[in-house]
Amino acid sequence: MPKTAYKSPRRARFDDDLDFPQDDLQADSRTALLDTGWDDETGPNPDAHGLPIPQDFFDDGWITEVDHVVSSGKEGTVYACLAGEQAPAGHERLAVKIYTPREVRSFRNDARYTAGRQGHGKPDRRMERAMAKKTRVGKQGKEQSWIGHEFRTLQALHAAGARVPEPFRQSGRAVLMEFIGDADGPAPRLKEIAVAPEDGRRHFRILMEQIELWLSCGVIHGDLSPFNILVHSGEVVVIDFPQAVDPWTNPDALDFLERDIANVARHFAPAGITVDAAALARSMWHTYRASHR
């Protein structure tokens, strides 16, 4: 495959002073109880991992009712909800992502992802000490920082024009965001569909441009694969950024970048994509580092 030069415009960095509207992390304890394993007295069923959707999403007019479950796994559950009057024009549905409690998530080795991660706003030294001591409060704070990190990352990337769902609100363990799909259901994952070779080559080119765009914003996905790339109306949309890393401060950032590129290239190999993932990652890396000295 001929070598293609990817050129990105200068973008706002992830840690620029952007406006991130979100609720107090101690959200309203009232809940919309769903038939997803949640019991009014005992809480979530540990087998179903069912969790409540924050009542304020309903009260503030963002959503009116739950339509269906989009996906459910160890990382969390995503619901498609009918949009309310507060939802932006043109959105008939919104998605609510409820994060599974950290102790049952599959990201066990999250230290590699959070290494070098900068907090948002004024440092909370008391919380930092609680996290270091792994107290109950510290574990809760770490979980909330993980969730808040994805919300802020999506905000920054969407503002830069990246192909990611637009996030609207965060409340407790839930993030309200754009629903990727239509009345017939959610958009399929890239892994689930057959793609013609010419479409595969186009998707690969666009995804490389997206990776470079994220990099210019100070973001590396860190877990990119055909499982978190959706295809909607013939175009790719990337999801799942809670583990995203900072290319400037994370010591394993280049390794994560190379792995993301290799995972995508491997999937599109049947479409004739042959690329040296390590060389392409280093090229993007050097361009990024040179532009941020």
C-alpha positions in Angstrom: 0.0 0.0 0.0 1.5 3.4 -0.9 2.6 5.4 2.1 0.1 8.1 3.0 1.1 11.3 4.8 -1.5 12.2 7.4 -1.6 15.9 8.2 -3.6 17.3 11.1 -4.6 20.9 11.8 -3.7 22.3 15.3 -6.4 21.4 17.7 -7.3 22.3 21.2 -5.5 20.1 23.7 -7.4 17.8 25.9 -6.4 19.8 29.0 -7.3 23.2 27.6 -9.8 25.3 29.5 -13.0 23.8 28.0 -16.5 24.0 29.4 -17.5 20.6 30.9 -21.0 20.9 32.3 -21.6 18.0 34.7 -23.5 17.3 37.8 -22.1 17.0 41.3 -20.7 13.4 41.5 -22.9 12.9 44.5 -26.0 12.6 42.3 -29.6 12.5 43.4 -30.1 9.1 45.0 -33.5 8.7 43.5 -33.5 6.2 40.7 -35.6 5.0 37.7 -35.9 1.3 38.5 -35.5 -0.9 35.5 -36.0 -4.6 34.9 -32.2 -5.1 34.7 -31.4 -6.9 38.0 -31.9 -3.9 40.3 -33.8 -4.5 43.5 -35.3 -1.6 45.4 -34.0 -2.9 48.7 -30.8 -4.8 48.0 -29.5 -2.7 45.0 -27.9 -4.2 41.9 -28.0 -8.0 41.3 -24.3 -9.0 41.2 -25.1 -11.5 38.5 -26.9 -9.1 36.2 -24.8 -6.0 37.0 -28.1 -4.0 36.7 -27.8 -0.4 37.8 -30.2 2.5 38.0 -30.5 5.4 35.6 -30.2 8.7 37.5 -33.6 10.3 38.0 -32.3 13.8 37.1 -31.9 12.6 33.5 -35.7 12.2 33.5 -36.5 15.2 35.7 -34.5 17.6 33.6 -36.2 16.5 30.4 -33.3 14.7 28.7 -35.1 11.4 28.4 -38.7 10.2 28.9 -38.3 6.4 29.1 -36.0 3.5 28.4 -36.5 1.9 25.0 -34.1 -1.1 25.1 -30.7 -2.3 26.3 -28.0 -1.7 23.6 -25.3 -3.7 25.2 -24.3 -5.2 28.6 -20.9 -6.4 29.7 -18.3 -6.2 32.5 -17.5 -2.6 31.7 -21.1 -1.4 31.9 -24.5 -1.4 30.4 -25.8 1.0 27.7 -29.4 1.8 27.3 -31.2 3.5 24.4 -33.8 6.0 25.8 -36.4 8.1 24.2 -35.3 11.7 24.0 -37.1 14.4 26.0 -37.6 18.1 25.3 -34.2 19.0 26.6 -32.5 16.8 24.0 -30.9 18.5 21.0 -33.1 18.8 17.9 -32.9 15.7 15.6 -32.2 13.3 18.4 -35.1 10.8 18.9 -33.0 8.7 21.2 -30.2 9.2 23.6 -27.8 6.6 25.1 -27.2 6.2 28.8 -24.0 4.4 29.8 -24.0 3.0 33.3 -20.6 1.9 34.5 -20.2 -1.3 36.3 -18.6 -1.0 39.8 -14.8 -1.1 39.5 -14.5 -4.3 41.5 -16.3 -6.3 38.9 -14.9 -4.6 35.8 -12.5 -6.4 33.5 -9.9 -3.5 33.5 -7.9 -4.9 36.4 -4.5 -3.4 35.4 -5.8 0.1 35.2 -2.5 1.5 36.6 -0.9 1.4 33.1 -3.8 3.6 31.8 -4.0 6.1 34.6 -0.2 6.6 34.9 0.5 10.3 34.5 -3.1 11.2 34.2 -3.8 14.8 35.4 -6.8 15.5 37.6 -9.5 18.0 36.5 -9.8 21.2 38.4 -8.2 22.0 41.7 -6.3 19.0 43.2 -8.1 17.3 46.1 -5.2 16.3 48.4 -7.4 14.5 50.8 -8.9 12.4 48.0 -5.5 11.7 46.6 -4.4 10.4 50.0 -7.5 8.2 50.2 -6.9 6.8 46.8 -3.2 6.0 47.7 -4.4 4.2 50.9 -7.1 2.4 48.9 -9.8 3.3 51.5 -13.5 2.9 50.7 -13.7 6.6 49.9 -10.6 6.5 47.9 -11.9 3.6 45.8 -15.1 5.5 45.1 -13.1 8.6 44.1 -11.0 6.6 41.8 -14.0 5.1 40.1 -15.6 8.5 39.7 -12.4 9.9 38.2 -12.4 7.0 35.7 -16.0 7.8 34.6 -15.3 11.6 34.6 -12.2 11.0 32.5 -14.3 9.4 29.7 -16.9 12.2 29.8 -14.3 15.0 29.5 -12.4 13.1 26.9 -15.5 12.7 24.7 -16.3 16.4 25.3 -12.8 17.5 24.1 -12.8 15.1 21.1 -16.3 16.0 19.9 -15.4 19.7 20.2 -12.4 19.0 17.9 -14.6 17.4 15.3 -13.7 13.7 16.1 -16.1 10.9 15.2 -17.2 10.1 18.7 -20.7 10.2 20.4 -21.5 13.7 21.8 -21.7 13.5 25.6 -24.4 15.6 27.3 -24.4 15.0 31.0 -22.7 13.0 33.7 -24.4 12.0 36.9 -22.9 9.6 39.4 -22.0 6.4 37.6 -23.9 7.4 34.4 -23.1 9.3 31.3 -25.8 10.6 28.9 -24.6 10.8 25.3 -25.6 10.7 21.7 -27.2 7.4 20.6 -25.5 6.0 17.5 -28.1 4.2 15.5 -31.7 4.7 14.3 -35.2 3.6 14.9 -34.3 0.0 13.8 -31.6 -0.3 16.5 -28.1 0.6 17.5 -25.3 0.8 14.9 -23.4 -2.5 14.5 -19.8 -2.9 15.7 -17.2 -3.2 13.0 -16.5 -6.7 14.2 -20.0 -7.7 13.5 -20.3 -6.8 9.8 -18.8 -7.6 6.5 -17.1 -4.7 4.7 -16.3 -4.5 1.0 -12.5 -4.0 0.3 -12.9 -0.5 -1.0 -15.0 0.5 2.1 -12.4 -1.2 4.3 -9.6 0.8 2.8 -11.6 4.0 3.3 -12.5 3.2 6.9 -8.8 2.4 7.6 -7.7 5.8 6.2 -10.4 7.6 8.2 -9.5 5.8 11.4 -5.8 6.7 11.0 -6.8 10.3 10.6 -9.0 10.0 13.7 -6.1 8.6 15.7 -3.9 11.5 14.6 -6.7 14.0 15.4 -7.0 12.5 18.9 -3.3 12.6 19.3 -3.3 16.3 18.5 -5.9 16.8 21.3 -3.6 14.9 23.7 -5.5 11.6 23.6 -4.6 8.0 22.8 -7.5 5.6 22.9 -5.5 2.8 24.4 -7.9 0.0 23.7 -9.0 0.5 20.1 -10.3 -2.5 18.3 -13.2 -3.6 16.0 -15.3 -4.1 19.1 -15.5 -0.4 19.9 -15.7 1.0 16.4 -19.3 1.4 15.2 -20.4 1.7 11.6 -23.4 4.0 11.2 -24.8 5.2 7.8 -21.5 3.9 6.2 -19.3 5.9 8.5 -17.2 4.9 11.5 -17.8 6.2 15.0 -15.5 5.3 17.9 -16.7 4.6 21.4 -15.3 3.6 24.9 -12.7 6.1 26.0 -12.5 5.6 29.9 -9.0 4.2 29.6 -7.7 6.9 27.2 -4.1 8.0 28.0 -2.2 11.2 27.8 0.6 10.9 25.2 2.7 13.5 27.0 2.6 12.1 30.5 1.9 8.3 30.3 5.1 6.3 30.1 3.5 3.6 27.9 1.8 6.0 25.6 3.7 5.0 22.5 3.1 1.4 23.1 -0.7 2.1 23.4 -0.6 4.1 20.2 1.2 1.3 18.3 -1.2 -1.3 19.6 -4.3 0.7 18.5 -2.9 1.1 15.0 -1.9 -2.6 14.8 -5.4 -3.7 16.0 -7.1 -1.7 13.3 -4.6 -2.7 10.5 -5.0 -6.4 11.4 -8.8 -6.2 11.0 -8.5 -4.6 7.6 -5.7 -6.9 6.3 -8.2 -8.8 4.1 -9.0 -5.5 2.4 -5.4 -5.2 1.3 -4.1 -3.0 4.2 -0.5 -3.7 4.8 1.1 -1.2 7.2 4.1 -1.2 9.6 2.2 -0.2 12.7 5.3 0.5 14.7 6.7 2.8 12.0 3.4 4.6 11.5 3.0 5.1 15.3 6.5 6.5 15.6 5.8 8.9 12.7 2.6 10.2 14.4 4.4 10.3 17.7 7.3 12.4 16.5 5.0 14.8 14.7 2.9 15.2 17.9 6.0 15.7 20.2 7.6 18.1 17.8 4.5 20.3 17.6 4.1 20.5 21.4 7.7 21.4 22.5 
